[in-house]
Amino acid sequence: MDIKEIQNLIKFVAKSGASEVKLEMEDIKITIKTGSEKTETTIIQGAPAASLPQTTGPVAPQLAAEPAAPVKAQSEDAHYITVKSPIIGTFYRKSAPEKPNFVEVGTDINVGDTVCVIEAMKLFNEIESEISGKIVKVLVDDSSPVEYDQPLFLVDPS
């Protein structure tokens, strides 16, 4: 099982709403636990597989490190409303490389305005604002992976 297959499995489990999935094969055992704020992946290798230990190392620290950043941002900017990701996938600020960003810091948005696109399993999902206000801060870099319920933008509703 390669890293892409493991990442796709993690995405599928998170999207399905299952709280825990265990997968055991001849040479590998994978347990994926999801919760309201984090996804935990444990990979145990039984038999030697040359490429697996090198590719799975970065997955666990990345997933463990992501929930800490949003908590800090929310406490510093408590009077702002947070636009969060409704799905897991890859965050894009524009619809195509040659197009302008949907929103910038200082942009006024209304309910229903597209603020970004999240690509999940080769589908590009336009994310629309559920609030009106002014974009104060963009919390995610363009072309970055995002998790379900991860903060994307801070909006000043006044």
N, C-alpha and C positions, 0 to 999 in steps of 0.2 A: 504494500500500500504506500503510495507516494504522498508528498505533502499536499498536493492539490486535492487528492481524494479525501484526505483528512480534513482540510479546510472546508471542502464542500459538505462533508458529513457534519461538521460543527455548525455551519450555516443552516443546513436542513433541520438539525435537531433544535436549534434556537428558534427557527421559524415555525416549527411544528407545535411548540408549546409543551413538549414533553419535559419533565423535570429531570429525568436521568435515563441515559441509554448506555448499555454495555455491549461491546462487540468483541468477541473472541474468535481469533483465527488460529491457524497452526503456529505461527511465530510471533503473534502480536496480540495484545489485549488493550482495548481502548475503552475508557469510561468517560462520558461527557455528562456533566451535571450543569443544569441551568437554574438560575434563580431570578428574582426580580431585578437585581442589580449587577449580577456577574455571571460569567460562563466559566466553568472550570473544566479543564481537560487533563486527564491522566493517561499517559501512554506507557505501557510496560512491554518491554521487548523480551521475548523468550529465547528465540534462536537468533544467531547473528544475521543481520541484514545490513549490508555495507552502507547504503545511502540513508537509511531511516534515522539513525541517531543524529546525524549531522543536520537533517532537515527539520526534525521535530523540536530541537532545542529552542529556537526563537518563538515558537507558537505560544507556549505557556507563559513566559514573561510578558509578552505583548498583551495577552488577555488579562493577566493579573494587574498590569499597570494602568490600563485604561480607566477603570472606575474611579481611581483616586483623583484624577484631574477634574472631572465634572463637579465633584463635591466642593473642591476649593473654589472653582469659578462661581458656583451658586452662592457660597457664603460671602464672597467679596461683593457681588452684584445682586444682592437680595431684592432690591426694588425693581429689577428688570424681569420681564417675562422671558422664559427660555423656549425656543423652538427646538423640539427634539426629533430625532430620527424615528419614524414609524416602522422602519424595517432595517435589517442588516444589509450591508453591501458596500459599494464604493461611492464616495461623495464627490460630486462634480458641481462647481459653481456656475458652469455654462453648459449649453446644450451641445456645442461643438467647439473644437479648438479655435476656429476662426471667429466665433461669436463672442459678444461681450458677456460679462458676468450677469447673472440674473439680478443680484443685489450687491451693493457695496455698503461700507460703513457710512451712515448718514442718509441712506435711501429710505424714503417713506413707503411703507407697504400697507396694503389693505387686505381684508379677508378674501381669500381665493387667489391672491397673487402667487405666482411660482417663485420660490426662493432658491431652489436648487434641484438637482437631479440625483437620484441614488440608483446605481446600477446593481441589480441583484439577479444572478443567474441569467445573464445576457439580456435582461429586460431593463429598460430605462424608465424609472418611475419619477414623474414630476412631483415634487413636494410643494404643496400649497400652504400658505400661511393661514392659520386659524384665528389670527389676531391682527389688529391694525396698530400701527405705530412706526417707530423709526429704528432701523438697524443700528445697534450700538457697537456690537462686536461680532466678528466671525470667529467661531471657536474651533473650526476644523480646517485643515489645509486641503487645497484642491487635490483630487485624486487619492484621497486617503480612505482607508477602510473605516467604516463606522458600525457600531453595534446598535441593537434595538434600544430605544429610549436614551440614546446618547445626545447630549446637548449639541446643537449645531450653531445657533445664533442667539444673541441676547437682543431683546427688543424693548425699547422704552415706549410704553403704551400711552404716555401723555402727549 
